[in-house]
Amino acid sequence: QALCEAVSVWCRAQGAAVLELEVRSAGAGAIALYGRLGFEPVGRRRAYYQEPADDALLMRLKLI
């Protein structure tokens, strides 16, 4: 969490408007963490990961 918050602060200071990431849809812990940090789901890439097969959940945090 601290690392994500530090990255967000740094990106804002650099003038970034948004942060985007992708996470395995089965990664409930990671999805919950990103949600607490303000990231919102904005899309899905079906069957993006292999071994094990999984979708990628796309998430975005608006910085401004």
Biopython code that builds the backbone (N, CA, C, O; Angstrom):
import numpy as np
from Bio.PDB.StructureBuilder import StructureBuilder

atoms = [
    (1, "GLN", "N", (0.825, -1.184, 0.000)),
    (1, "GLN", "CA", (0.000, 0.000, 0.000)),
    (1, "GLN", "C", (0.872, 1.251, 0.000)),
    (1, "GLN", "O", (0.610, 2.195, -0.746)),
    (2, "ALA", "N", (1.897, 1.258, 0.828)),
    (2, "ALA", "CA", (2.778, 2.422, 0.908)),
    (2, "ALA", "C", (3.459, 2.686, -0.429)),
    (2, "ALA", "O", (3.610, 3.840, -0.831)),
    (3, "LEU", "N", (3.869, 1.628, -1.116)),
    (3, "LEU", "CA", (4.505, 1.796, -2.416)),
    (3, "LEU", "C", (3.535, 2.401, -3.423)),
    (3, "LEU", "O", (3.902, 3.314, -4.162)),
    (4, "CYS", "N", (2.308, 1.907, -3.460)),
    (4, "CYS", "CA", (1.304, 2.456, -4.381)),
    (4, "CYS", "C", (1.019, 3.924, -4.083)),
    (4, "CYS", "O", (0.879, 4.738, -4.996)),
    (5, "GLU", "N", (0.934, 4.252, -2.806)),
    (5, "GLU", "CA", (0.687, 5.647, -2.434)),
    (5, "GLU", "C", (1.855, 6.534, -2.834)),
    (5, "GLU", "O", (1.647, 7.650, -3.308)),
    (6, "ALA", "N", (3.079, 6.054, -2.651)),
    (6, "ALA", "CA", (4.261, 6.830, -3.041)),
    (6, "ALA", "C", (4.302, 7.038, -4.550)),
    (6, "ALA", "O", (4.646, 8.123, -5.019)),
    (7, "VAL", "N", (3.959, 6.018, -5.303)),
    (7, "VAL", "CA", (3.931, 6.136, -6.769)),
    (7, "VAL", "C", (2.880, 7.160, -7.180)),
    (7, "VAL", "O", (3.126, 7.973, -8.071)),
    (8, "SER", "N", (1.717, 7.132, -6.546)),
    (8, "SER", "CA", (0.656, 8.090, -6.863)),
    (8, "SER", "C", (1.114, 9.524, -6.604)),
    (8, "SER", "O", (0.886, 10.412, -7.426)),
    (9, "VAL", "N", (1.753, 9.743, -5.476)),
    (9, "VAL", "CA", (2.256, 11.084, -5.134)),
    (9, "VAL", "C", (3.284, 11.536, -6.163)),
    (9, "VAL", "O", (3.243, 12.674, -6.630)),
    (10, "TRP", "N", (4.205, 10.643, -6.514)),
    (10, "TRP", "CA", (5.238, 10.989, -7.489)),
    (10, "TRP", "C", (4.628, 11.299, -8.844)),
    (10, "TRP", "O", (5.020, 12.269, -9.492)),
    (11, "CYS", "N", (3.665, 10.481, -9.284)),
    (11, "CYS", "CA", (3.028, 10.700, -10.589)),
    (11, "CYS", "C", (2.281, 12.028, -10.631)),
    (11, "CYS", "O", (2.330, 12.742, -11.632)),
    (12, "ARG", "N", (1.589, 12.357, -9.541)),
    (12, "ARG", "CA", (0.910, 13.661, -9.477)),
    (12, "ARG", "C", (1.927, 14.791, -9.618)),
    (12, "ARG", "O", (1.694, 15.753, -10.350)),
    (13, "ALA", "N", (3.047, 14.674, -8.923)),
    (13, "ALA", "CA", (4.083, 15.711, -8.973)),
    (13, "ALA", "C", (4.665, 15.851, -10.376)),
    (13, "ALA", "O", (5.134, 16.925, -10.754)),
    (14, "GLN", "N", (4.634, 14.765, -11.146)),
    (14, "GLN", "CA", (5.142, 14.795, -12.512)),
    (14, "GLN", "C", (4.094, 15.275, -13.509)),
    (14, "GLN", "O", (4.391, 15.425, -14.694)),
    (15, "GLY", "N", (2.873, 15.517, -13.041)),
    (15, "GLY", "CA", (1.812, 16.037, -13.896)),
    (15, "GLY", "C", (0.925, 14.983, -14.532)),
    (15, "GLY", "O", (0.163, 15.294, -15.448)),
    (16, "ALA", "N", (1.004, 13.741, -14.067)),
    (16, "ALA", "CA", (0.159, 12.690, -14.628)),
    (16, "ALA", "C", (-1.294, 12.925, -14.246)),
    (16, "ALA", "O", (-1.585, 13.399, -13.148)),
    (17, "ALA", "N", (-2.200, 12.596, -15.150)),
    (17, "ALA", "CA", (-3.630, 12.767, -14.901)),
    (17, "ALA", "C", (-4.275, 11.490, -14.368)),
    (17, "ALA", "O", (-5.234, 11.552, -13.598)),
    (18, "VAL", "N", (-3.751, 10.334, -14.775)),
    (18, "VAL", "CA", (-4.331, 9.061, -14.344)),
    (18, "VAL", "C", (-3.228, 8.021, -14.176)),
    (18, "VAL", "O", (-2.155, 8.120, -14.771)),
    (19, "LEU", "N", (-3.524, 7.026, -13.350)),
    (19, "LEU", "CA", (-2.696, 5.821, -13.252)),
    (19, "LEU", "C", (-3.562, 4.667, -13.718)),
    (19, "LEU", "O", (-4.741, 4.595, -13.373)),
    (20, "GLU", "N", (-2.994, 3.771, -14.494)),
    (20, "GLU", "CA", (-3.717, 2.588, -14.942)),
    (20, "GLU", "C", (-2.896, 1.354, -14.621)),
    (20, "GLU", "O", (-1.665, 1.375, -14.655)),
    (21, "LEU", "N", (-3.604, 0.281, -14.310)),
    (21, "LEU", "CA", (-2.928, -0.987, -14.044)),
    (21, "LEU", "C", (-3.831, -2.123, -14.475)),
    (21, "LEU", "O", (-5.015, -1.935, -14.755)),
    (22, "GLU", "N", (-3.243, -3.304, -14.521)),
    (22, "GLU", "CA", (-4.038, -4.495, -14.760)),
    (22, "GLU", "C", (-3.670, -5.522, -13.697)),
    (22, "GLU", "O", (-2.535, -5.577, -13.223)),
    (23, "VAL", "N", (-4.646, -6.319, -13.343)),
    (23, "VAL", "CA", (-4.473, -7.316, -12.295)),
    (23, "VAL", "C", (-5.281, -8.549, -12.686)),
    (23, "VAL", "O", (-6.322, -8.443, -13.334)),
    (24, "ARG", "N", (-4.792, -9.711, -12.287)),
    (24, "ARG", "CA", (-5.563, -10.938, -12.538)),
    (24, "ARG", "C", (-6.932, -10.818, -11.879)),
    (24, "ARG", "O", (-7.037, -10.362, -10.740)),
    (25, "SER", "N", (-7.965, -11.220, -12.581)),
    (25, "SER", "CA", (-9.312, -11.112, -12.017)),
    (25, "SER", "C", (-9.485, -12.007, -10.795)),
    (25, "SER", "O", (-10.371, -11.767, -9.975)),
    (26, "ALA", "N", (-8.651, -13.036, -10.662)),
    (26, "ALA", "CA", (-8.720, -13.920, -9.498)),
    (26, "ALA", "C", (-7.973, -13.343, -8.291)),
    (26, "ALA", "O", (-8.029, -13.917, -7.204)),
    (27, "GLY", "N", (-7.284, -12.232, -8.467)),
    (27, "GLY", "CA", (-6.486, -11.648, -7.388)),
    (27, "GLY", "C", (-7.325, -10.771, -6.480)),
    (27, "GLY", "O", (-7.175, -9.550, -6.479)),
    (28, "ALA", "N", (-8.212, -11.388, -5.704)),
    (28, "ALA", "CA", (-9.149, -10.638, -4.860)),
    (28, "ALA", "C", (-8.433, -9.699, -3.884)),
    (28, "ALA", "O", (-8.887, -8.577, -3.662)),
    (29, "GLY", "N", (-7.331, -10.145, -3.307)),
    (29, "GLY", "CA", (-6.604, -9.301, -2.366)),
    (29, "GLY", "C", (-6.050, -8.052, -3.031)),
    (29, "GLY", "O", (-6.162, -6.952, -2.490)),
    (30, "ALA", "N", (-5.453, -8.223, -4.204)),
    (30, "ALA", "CA", (-4.904, -7.086, -4.939)),
    (30, "ALA", "C", (-6.015, -6.144, -5.396)),
    (30, "ALA", "O", (-5.873, -4.924, -5.313)),
    (31, "ILE", "N", (-7.110, -6.707, -5.872)),
    (31, "ILE", "CA", (-8.238, -5.881, -6.323)),
    (31, "ILE", "C", (-8.793, -5.075, -5.158)),
    (31, "ILE", "O", (-9.128, -3.901, -5.321)),
    (32, "ALA", "N", (-8.893, -5.686, -3.994)),
    (32, "ALA", "CA", (-9.375, -4.972, -2.807)),
    (32, "ALA", "C", (-8.423, -3.845, -2.413)),
    (32, "ALA", "O", (-8.865, -2.744, -2.083)),
    (33, "LEU", "N", (-7.119, -4.116, -2.445)),
    (33, "LEU", "CA", (-6.132, -3.087, -2.119)),
    (33, "LEU", "C", (-6.257, -1.908, -3.074)),
    (33, "LEU", "O", (-6.335, -0.760, -2.637)),
    (34, "TYR", "N", (-6.278, -2.186, -4.386)),
    (34, "TYR", "CA", (-6.379, -1.103, -5.358)),
    (34, "TYR", "C", (-7.689, -0.333, -5.195)),
    (34, "TYR", "O", (-7.718, 0.886, -5.365)),
    (35, "GLY", "N", (-8.761, -1.033, -4.869)),
    (35, "GLY", "CA", (-10.036, -0.364, -4.623)),
    (35, "GLY", "C", (-9.955, 0.585, -3.443)),
    (35, "GLY", "O", (-10.480, 1.697, -3.504)),
    (36, "ARG", "N", (-9.299, 0.158, -2.361)),
    (36, "ARG", "CA", (-9.128, 1.042, -1.191)),
    (36, "ARG", "C", (-8.305, 2.273, -1.538)),
    (36, "ARG", "O", (-8.475, 3.331, -0.931)),
    (37, "LEU", "N", (-7.418, 2.137, -2.506)),
    (37, "LEU", "CA", (-6.575, 3.266, -2.916)),
    (37, "LEU", "C", (-7.284, 4.186, -3.911)),
    (37, "LEU", "O", (-6.743, 5.219, -4.306)),
    (38, "GLY", "N", (-8.495, 3.803, -4.312)),
    (38, "GLY", "CA", (-9.271, 4.662, -5.206)),
    (38, "GLY", "C", (-9.323, 4.211, -6.651)),
    (38, "GLY", "O", (-9.971, 4.860, -7.473)),
    (39, "PHE", "N", (-8.660, 3.120, -6.980)),
    (39, "PHE", "CA", (-8.714, 2.614, -8.350)),
    (39, "PHE", "C", (-10.111, 2.062, -8.627)),
    (39, "PHE", "O", (-10.738, 1.466, -7.751)),
    (40, "GLU", "N", (-10.587, 2.264, -9.848)),
    (40, "GLU", "CA", (-11.891, 1.745, -10.257)),
    (40, "GLU", "C", (-11.722, 0.835, -11.458)),
    (40, "GLU", "O", (-10.897, 1.113, -12.328)),
    (41, "PRO", "N", (-12.491, -0.253, -11.525)),
    (41, "PRO", "CA", (-12.420, -1.120, -12.705)),
    (41, "PRO", "C", (-12.969, -0.393, -13.927)),
    (41, "PRO", "O", (-14.022, 0.242, -13.865)),
    (42, "VAL", "N", (-12.240, -0.493, -15.041)),
    (42, "VAL", "CA", (-12.671, 0.187, -16.266)),
    (42, "VAL", "C", (-12.727, -0.747, -17.475)),
    (42, "VAL", "O", (-13.141, -0.328, -18.555)),
    (43, "GLY", "N", (-12.323, -1.984, -17.311)),
    (43, "GLY", "CA", (-12.369, -2.905, -18.438)),
    (43, "GLY", "C", (-11.838, -4.271, -18.060)),
    (43, "GLY", "O", (-11.417, -4.507, -16.927)),
    (44, "ARG", "N", (-11.868, -5.158, -19.029)),
    (44, "ARG", "CA", (-11.427, -6.533, -18.817)),
    (44, "ARG", "C", (-10.841, -7.058, -20.127)),
    (44, "ARG", "O", (-11.396, -6.837, -21.203)),
    (45, "ARG", "N", (-9.731, -7.743, -20.020)),
    (45, "ARG", "CA", (-9.136, -8.434, -21.168)),
    (45, "ARG", "C", (-9.375, -9.927, -20.959)),
    (45, "ARG", "O", (-8.737, -10.556, -20.115)),
    (46, "ARG", "N", (-10.290, -10.477, -21.729)),
    (46, "ARG", "CA", (-10.669, -11.882, -21.585)),
    (46, "ARG", "C", (-9.502, -12.795, -21.931)),
    (46, "ARG", "O", (-8.815, -12.592, -22.932)),
    (47, "ALA", "N", (-9.288, -13.795, -21.095)),
    (47, "ALA", "CA", (-8.268, -14.834, -21.305)),
    (47, "ALA", "C", (-6.887, -14.237, -21.577)),
    (47, "ALA", "O", (-6.137, -14.750, -22.407)),
    (48, "TYR", "N", (-6.561, -13.173, -20.887)),
    (48, "TYR", "CA", (-5.293, -12.476, -21.090)),
    (48, "TYR", "C", (-4.114, -13.269, -20.547)),
    (48, "TYR", "O", (-3.061, -13.335, -21.180)),
    (49, "TYR", "N", (-4.290, -13.873, -19.370)),
    (49, "TYR", "CA", (-3.212, -14.635, -18.736)),
    (49, "TYR", "C", (-3.336, -16.114, -19.059)),
    (49, "TYR", "O", (-4.424, -16.628, -19.317)),
    (50, "GLN", "N", (-2.191, -16.781, -19.039)),
    (50, "GLN", "CA", (-2.152, -18.222, -19.232)),
    (50, "GLN", "C", (-1.426, -18.854, -18.053)),
    (50, "GLN", "O", (-0.595, -18.222, -17.401)),
    (51, "GLU", "N", (-1.753, -20.095, -17.800)),
    (51, "GLU", "CA", (-1.110, -20.914, -16.757)),
    (51, "GLU", "C", (-1.017, -20.228, -15.409)),
    (51, "GLU", "O", (0.078, -19.820, -15.022)),
    (52, "PRO", "N", (-2.074, -20.086, -14.700)),
    (52, "PRO", "CA", (-3.420, -20.505, -15.049)),
    (52, "PRO", "C", (-4.144, -19.444, -15.873)),
    (52, "PRO", "O", (-3.859, -18.250, -15.778)),
    (53, "ALA", "N", (-5.068, -19.907, -16.665)),
    (53, "ALA", "CA", (-5.854, -19.006, -17.511)),
    (53, "ALA", "C", (-6.670, -18.064, -16.628)),
    (53, "ALA", "O", (-7.264, -18.480, -15.634)),
    (54, "ASP", "N", (-6.685, -16.810, -17.005)),
    (54, "ASP", "CA", (-7.431, -15.817, -16.229)),
    (54, "ASP", "C", (-7.604, -14.560, -17.072)),
    (54, "ASP", "O", (-6.848, -14.311, -18.011)),
    (55, "ASP", "N", (-8.609, -13.780, -16.717)),
    (55, "ASP", "CA", (-8.817, -12.473, -17.344)),
    (55, "ASP", "C", (-7.935, -11.440, -16.650)),
    (55, "ASP", "O", (-7.520, -11.627, -15.506)),
    (56, "ALA", "N", (-7.660, -10.360, -17.350)),
    (56, "ALA", "CA", (-6.998, -9.210, -16.747)),
    (56, "ALA", "C", (-8.060, -8.161, -16.476)),
    (56, "ALA", "O", (-8.821, -7.796, -17.373)),
    (57, "LEU", "N", (-8.116, -7.678, -15.252)),
    (57, "LEU", "CA", (-9.006, -6.593, -14.883)),
    (57, "LEU", "C", (-8.226, -5.292, -15.010)),
    (57, "LEU", "O", (-7.158, -5.142, -14.418)),
    (58, "LEU", "N", (-8.754, -4.365, -15.773)),
    (58, "LEU", "CA", (-8.103, -3.065, -15.961)),
    (58, "LEU", "C", (-8.679, -2.082, -14.946)),
    (58, "LEU", "O", (-9.895, -1.971, -14.790)),
    (59, "MET", "N", (-7.788, -1.373, -14.262)),
    (59, "MET", "CA", (-8.220, -0.445, -13.231)),
    (59, "MET", "C", (-7.547, 0.917, -13.441)),
    (59, "MET", "O", (-6.433, 1.011, -13.958)),
    (60, "ARG", "N", (-8.257, 1.960, -13.026)),
    (60, "ARG", "CA", (-7.764, 3.325, -13.242)),
    (60, "ARG", "C", (-7.991, 4.169, -11.999)),
    (60, "ARG", "O", (-9.006, 4.044, -11.314)),
    (61, "LEU", "N", (-7.013, 5.038, -11.725)),
    (61, "LEU", "CA", (-7.100, 6.018, -10.653)),
    (61, "LEU", "C", (-6.915, 7.401, -11.262)),
    (61, "LEU", "O", (-5.879, 7.680, -11.866)),
    (62, "LYS", "N", (-7.904, 8.262, -11.110)),
    (62, "LYS", "CA", (-7.804, 9.641, -11.590)),
    (62, "LYS", "C", (-7.001, 10.433, -10.574)),
    (62, "LYS", "O", (-7.310, 10.419, -9.382)),
    (63, "LEU", "N", (-5.979, 11.118, -11.043)),
    (63, "LEU", "CA", (-5.107, 11.884, -10.153)),
    (63, "LEU", "C", (-5.507, 13.352, -10.063)),
    (63, "LEU", "O", (-5.157, 14.028, -9.096)),
    (64, "ILE", "N", (-6.234, 13.851, -11.056)),
    (64, "ILE", "CA", (-6.705, 15.239, -11.022)),
    (64, "ILE", "C", (-8.182, 15.307, -11.276)),
    (64, "ILE", "O", (-8.757, 16.395, -11.285)),
]
sb = StructureBuilder()
sb.init_structure("model")
sb.init_model(0)
sb.init_chain("A")
sb.init_seg("    ")
for serial, (resi, resn, name, xyz) in enumerate(atoms, 1):
    if name == "N":
        sb.init_residue(resn, " ", resi, " ")
    sb.init_atom(name, np.array(xyz, "f"), 0.0, 1.0, " ", f" {name:<3s}", serial, name[0])
structure = sb.get_structure()
